[in-house]
Amino acid sequence: MHFVNAKGILSSKNGINVYRGCTHGCIYCDSRSACYQMKHDFTDIEVKLNAPQLLEDALRRRRKKCMIGTGSMCDPYMHCEERLQITRRCLEIIDRYGFGAALITKSDRVLRDIDLLKSINRKSKAVVQMTLTTYDEGLCRILEPDVSTTKERVEALKIMRDNGIPTIVWLSPLLPFINDTEDNLRGILDYCFQAGVKGIICFGIGMTLREGNREYFYQKLDEHFPGLRDRYHRKYGFSYEVTSDSNNELMKIFHSECKPHGLMSGVDEIFEYLAEFPERDTDQLRLF
């Protein structure tokens, strides 16, 4: 772990990433890709010490409230967040200035900040997004070794639901020949139904591979699934998009199961929901 003072924190799409790199160890992580030009080892976390100050400066100047996103590149609830609490400090600022928050994580550490998320949600909107990929807990420990298990994440989703905080699940990635099965899909969907999530984002059944994350992924295939690297090479070569043979069948199941449960399953629809700031609700609060 090393510390820097960043020049800026808020992106053009109102996203923040207070860390660079990750310690969760997911074998498929796209953030390892060389195109992101990370100058340090992926597990040597870069901590943007001045992120809260930069965020406060940016929000103070904003005339129009909006949703602030975090976690698109690096999880805001990695192990170092327990001690550093930079994500929490940023949520405090978002709450103080009356903005909304939409965060993505694979960690039940998000429960630590439920007080702030409830406060933000009362004033505007707070959405917790949780990635779920693998119903089987043993396989989850292989694919995502140093983060909360699927069951632990689902329990966090249920607690959010019970506290009135809306949730979205990212069902991605489903790895060809590993967890791209109907049993896995239905198991995760059942978890989502139990947890009362508002929607599920699924871009398709498969994954992406490019320089940086491809090498790490194949290294882990050799370690945990001997012989599978060759199968990937034969079928996909050096393709960026790695689509499962079961894509069409499983996506039909996905959409057909989401609809009767009242879950959003369209990617554009969910992104619109995540970006939408509840202006009318804010105006009503001002009356009181």
C-alpha positions as CSV (number, residue, x, y, z in Angstrom):
1,M,0.0,0.0,0.0
2,H,1.2,3.5,-0.9
3,F,-0.2,7.0,-0.6
4,V,-0.6,9.8,-3.1
5,N,-2.3,13.2,-3.3
6,A,-4.5,13.1,-6.4
7,K,-5.1,16.0,-8.7
8,G,-8.8,15.3,-9.0
9,I,-11.3,12.8,-7.8
10,L,-14.7,13.3,-9.6
11,S,-15.0,12.0,-13.1
12,S,-17.1,13.5,-15.9
13,K,-19.7,10.9,-15.2
14,N,-19.7,11.8,-11.4
15,G,-17.8,8.7,-10.3
16,I,-15.0,8.5,-7.8
17,N,-12.3,5.8,-7.1
18,V,-10.4,6.5,-3.8
19,Y,-8.2,3.4,-4.3
20,R,-6.3,1.9,-7.3
21,G,-5.6,-1.8,-7.3
22,C,-7.3,-4.5,-5.2
23,T,-6.6,-7.2,-2.6
24,H,-9.7,-9.3,-3.3
25,G,-7.8,-11.7,-5.6
26,C,-10.6,-12.4,-8.1
27,I,-9.1,-14.5,-10.9
28,Y,-11.0,-12.8,-13.7
29,C,-10.6,-9.1,-12.8
30,D,-10.6,-6.8,-15.8
31,S,-9.0,-4.0,-13.7
32,R,-5.7,-5.8,-14.0
33,S,-5.7,-5.0,-17.8
34,A,-2.7,-3.1,-19.1
35,C,-4.9,-0.5,-20.8
36,Y,-5.5,1.1,-17.4
37,Q,-1.8,2.0,-17.2
38,M,-1.3,1.2,-13.6
39,K,2.3,2.0,-12.6
40,H,2.4,-0.3,-9.6
41,D,1.7,-3.9,-8.7
42,F,-2.1,-4.5,-8.6
43,T,-2.1,-5.6,-5.0
44,D,0.0,-2.6,-3.9
45,I,-3.0,-0.4,-3.3
46,E,-2.7,3.2,-4.2
47,V,-4.5,5.3,-1.6
48,K,-5.7,8.8,-2.6
49,L,-5.3,10.4,0.7
50,N,-6.8,13.7,-0.3
51,A,-9.9,12.1,-1.9
52,P,-12.3,13.5,0.8
53,Q,-11.0,17.0,0.4
54,L,-11.2,16.9,-3.4
55,L,-14.7,15.5,-3.2
56,E,-15.9,18.2,-0.8
57,D,-14.4,20.9,-3.0
58,A,-16.1,19.5,-6.1
59,L,-19.5,19.0,-4.4
60,R,-19.4,22.5,-2.8
61,R,-19.2,24.0,-6.3
62,R,-21.9,22.0,-7.8
63,R,-25.2,23.8,-8.4
64,K,-27.1,20.7,-9.3
65,K,-27.3,17.6,-7.1
66,C,-26.7,14.2,-8.7
67,M,-25.8,10.7,-7.9
68,I,-22.1,10.0,-7.0
69,G,-20.9,6.5,-8.0
70,T,-17.9,4.6,-6.7
71,G,-16.5,1.1,-7.2
72,S,-16.5,0.9,-11.0
73,M,-12.8,0.2,-11.1
74,C,-11.7,-0.7,-7.6
75,D,-13.8,-1.9,-4.7
76,P,-14.3,0.8,-2.1
77,Y,-14.5,-1.8,0.7
78,M,-11.2,-3.5,0.4
79,H,-9.3,-4.7,3.5
80,C,-7.5,-1.4,3.9
81,E,-10.8,0.5,4.2
82,E,-11.3,-1.0,7.7
83,R,-8.4,1.1,8.9
84,L,-8.3,4.1,6.5
85,Q,-12.1,4.8,6.3
86,I,-11.7,7.0,3.2
87,T,-14.8,5.6,1.6
88,R,-16.7,6.4,4.8
89,R,-15.4,9.9,4.9
90,C,-16.5,10.4,1.3
91,L,-20.0,9.1,2.1
92,E,-20.1,11.6,5.0
93,I,-19.4,14.4,2.6
94,I,-22.0,13.1,0.1
95,D,-24.6,13.0,2.9
96,R,-23.7,16.5,4.2
97,Y,-24.1,18.1,0.8
98,G,-27.3,16.2,-0.1
99,F,-26.1,14.2,-3.0
100,G,-27.0,10.6,-3.8
101,A,-24.7,7.6,-3.7
102,A,-24.5,4.5,-5.9
103,L,-21.7,2.1,-4.9
104,I,-20.5,-1.2,-6.2
105,T,-18.8,-3.8,-3.9
106,K,-18.2,-7.5,-3.3
107,S,-17.7,-7.0,0.4
108,D,-20.1,-7.1,3.4
109,R,-17.9,-4.4,4.9
110,V,-20.5,-2.1,3.4
111,L,-22.7,-2.9,6.4
112,R,-20.3,-0.7,8.5
113,D,-21.7,2.3,6.8
114,I,-25.3,1.5,6.9
115,D,-26.0,4.5,9.1
116,L,-24.7,6.9,6.4
117,L,-26.5,5.0,3.6
118,K,-29.8,5.3,5.4
119,S,-29.2,9.0,6.0
120,I,-28.4,9.6,2.3
121,N,-31.4,7.5,1.3
122,R,-33.7,9.5,3.4
123,K,-32.6,12.8,1.8
124,S,-32.1,11.6,-1.8
125,K,-31.1,8.1,-2.9
126,A,-28.5,5.5,-1.9
127,V,-28.1,2.3,-3.9
128,V,-25.9,-0.6,-3.0
129,Q,-24.8,-2.8,-5.9
130,M,-23.3,-6.2,-5.2
131,T,-21.5,-8.5,-7.6
132,L,-22.6,-12.1,-7.5
133,T,-21.1,-14.7,-9.8
134,T,-21.0,-18.1,-8.1
135,Y,-23.7,-19.9,-6.2
136,D,-21.4,-22.7,-5.0
137,E,-19.4,-21.5,-1.9
138,G,-16.4,-23.7,-2.6
139,L,-16.1,-22.5,-6.2
140,C,-16.6,-18.9,-5.0
141,R,-13.5,-19.3,-2.7
142,I,-11.4,-20.2,-5.8
143,L,-12.7,-17.5,-8.1
144,E,-13.0,-14.7,-5.5
145,P,-10.6,-15.9,-2.8
146,D,-10.1,-12.9,-0.5
147,V,-13.5,-11.3,-0.4
148,S,-16.9,-12.1,1.2
149,T,-18.5,-15.3,0.0
150,T,-21.7,-15.2,-2.0
151,K,-23.8,-16.1,1.0
152,E,-22.2,-13.3,3.0
153,R,-23.0,-10.8,0.2
154,V,-26.6,-12.0,0.0
155,E,-27.0,-11.5,3.8
156,A,-25.7,-8.0,3.3
157,L,-28.3,-7.4,0.5
158,K,-31.0,-8.7,2.9
159,I,-29.9,-6.3,5.6
160,M,-30.0,-3.4,3.1
161,R,-33.5,-4.4,2.1
162,D,-34.6,-4.5,5.7
163,N,-33.3,-1.0,6.1
164,G,-35.1,0.4,3.1
165,I,-31.9,0.7,0.9
166,P,-32.5,-0.4,-2.7
167,T,-30.0,-2.9,-4.2
168,I,-28.8,-4.0,-7.6
169,V,-26.9,-7.2,-8.4
170,W,-24.2,-7.4,-11.1
171,L,-24.4,-10.9,-12.4
172,S,-21.0,-10.9,-14.1
173,P,-18.8,-12.6,-15.1
174,L,-19.9,-16.2,-15.7
175,L,-16.8,-18.0,-16.9
176,P,-17.1,-20.5,-19.7
177,F,-16.6,-24.2,-18.6
178,I,-16.6,-23.1,-14.9
179,N,-19.8,-21.4,-13.7
180,D,-21.8,-20.8,-16.9
181,T,-24.4,-23.4,-15.9
182,E,-28.1,-23.4,-15.4
183,D,-27.8,-24.5,-11.8
184,N,-25.4,-21.6,-11.0
185,L,-27.6,-19.1,-12.8
186,R,-30.8,-20.3,-11.0
187,G,-29.0,-20.4,-7.7
188,I,-28.0,-16.8,-8.0
189,L,-31.4,-15.7,-9.2
190,D,-33.0,-17.4,-6.2
191,Y,-30.7,-15.5,-3.9
192,C,-31.7,-12.2,-5.7
193,F,-35.4,-13.0,-5.3
194,Q,-34.9,-13.8,-1.6
195,A,-33.0,-10.5,-1.1
196,G,-35.6,-8.4,-2.8
197,V,-33.2,-6.7,-5.2
198,K,-34.6,-4.1,-7.6
199,G,-32.7,-5.3,-10.6
200,I,-29.9,-7.5,-12.0
201,I,-27.3,-6.3,-14.5
202,C,-26.1,-9.0,-16.9
203,F,-24.2,-8.2,-20.1
204,G,-24.3,-11.8,-21.3
205,I,-22.9,-15.1,-20.2
206,G,-19.1,-14.9,-20.6
207,M,-16.2,-12.7,-19.7
208,T,-13.6,-10.4,-21.2
209,L,-9.9,-11.0,-21.5
210,R,-7.1,-8.7,-22.6
211,E,-3.5,-8.1,-21.9
212,G,-2.9,-8.0,-18.1
213,N,-5.9,-9.8,-16.9
214,R,-5.6,-12.6,-19.5
215,E,-2.2,-13.7,-18.1
216,Y,-3.3,-13.7,-14.5
217,F,-6.5,-15.6,-15.4
218,Y,-4.6,-18.3,-17.2
219,Q,-2.1,-18.6,-14.4
220,K,-5.0,-19.3,-12.0
221,L,-6.6,-21.7,-14.5
222,D,-3.3,-23.7,-14.4
223,E,-3.4,-23.6,-10.6
224,H,-7.0,-24.6,-10.0
225,F,-8.3,-26.1,-13.3
226,P,-5.5,-28.0,-15.0
227,G,-5.9,-28.3,-18.7
228,L,-8.6,-25.6,-19.0
229,R,-6.1,-23.0,-20.3
230,D,-5.7,-25.1,-23.5
231,R,-9.4,-25.3,-23.9
232,Y,-9.7,-21.6,-23.7
233,H,-6.8,-21.1,-26.2
234,R,-8.4,-23.5,-28.7
235,K,-11.8,-21.9,-28.6
236,Y,-11.2,-18.2,-28.0
237,G,-7.6,-17.6,-29.0
238,F,-6.8,-14.0,-28.0
239,S,-10.4,-12.7,-28.3
240,Y,-11.4,-9.8,-26.1
241,E,-15.0,-11.1,-25.7
242,V,-15.2,-14.6,-24.4
243,T,-18.8,-15.7,-24.8
244,S,-20.2,-19.0,-23.4
245,D,-21.8,-21.5,-25.7
246,S,-24.7,-21.4,-23.3
247,N,-25.2,-17.7,-23.6
248,N,-28.5,-17.7,-25.6
249,E,-30.1,-20.4,-23.5
250,L,-29.1,-18.9,-20.1
251,M,-30.0,-15.3,-21.1
252,K,-33.5,-16.5,-22.0
253,I,-33.8,-18.1,-18.5
254,F,-32.4,-14.9,-17.0
255,H,-35.0,-12.5,-18.6
256,S,-37.9,-15.0,-18.2
257,E,-37.2,-15.4,-14.5
258,C,-36.7,-11.7,-13.7
259,K,-39.9,-10.5,-15.3
260,P,-42.5,-12.3,-13.1
261,H,-40.6,-11.3,-10.0
262,G,-40.8,-7.7,-11.0
263,L,-37.0,-7.2,-11.3
264,M,-35.4,-4.8,-13.8
265,S,-33.2,-6.8,-16.2
266,G,-32.4,-4.4,-19.0
267,V,-29.0,-2.9,-18.7
268,D,-30.0,0.6,-20.0
269,E,-33.0,0.7,-17.7
270,I,-30.9,-0.1,-14.7
271,F,-28.2,2.4,-15.6
272,E,-30.9,5.1,-16.0
273,Y,-32.2,4.2,-12.5
274,L,-28.8,4.4,-11.0
275,A,-28.1,7.8,-12.5
276,E,-31.5,9.3,-11.7
277,F,-31.4,11.8,-8.8
278,P,-34.8,12.1,-7.1
279,E,-35.3,15.9,-7.6
280,R,-38.9,15.8,-6.6
281,D,-38.3,14.0,-3.4
282,T,-35.6,16.5,-2.5
283,D,-38.0,19.4,-3.1
284,Q,-40.6,17.9,-0.9
285,L,-38.1,17.5,1.9
286,R,-37.2,21.1,1.7
287,L,-40.9,22.0,2.5
288,F,-40.4,20.5,5.9
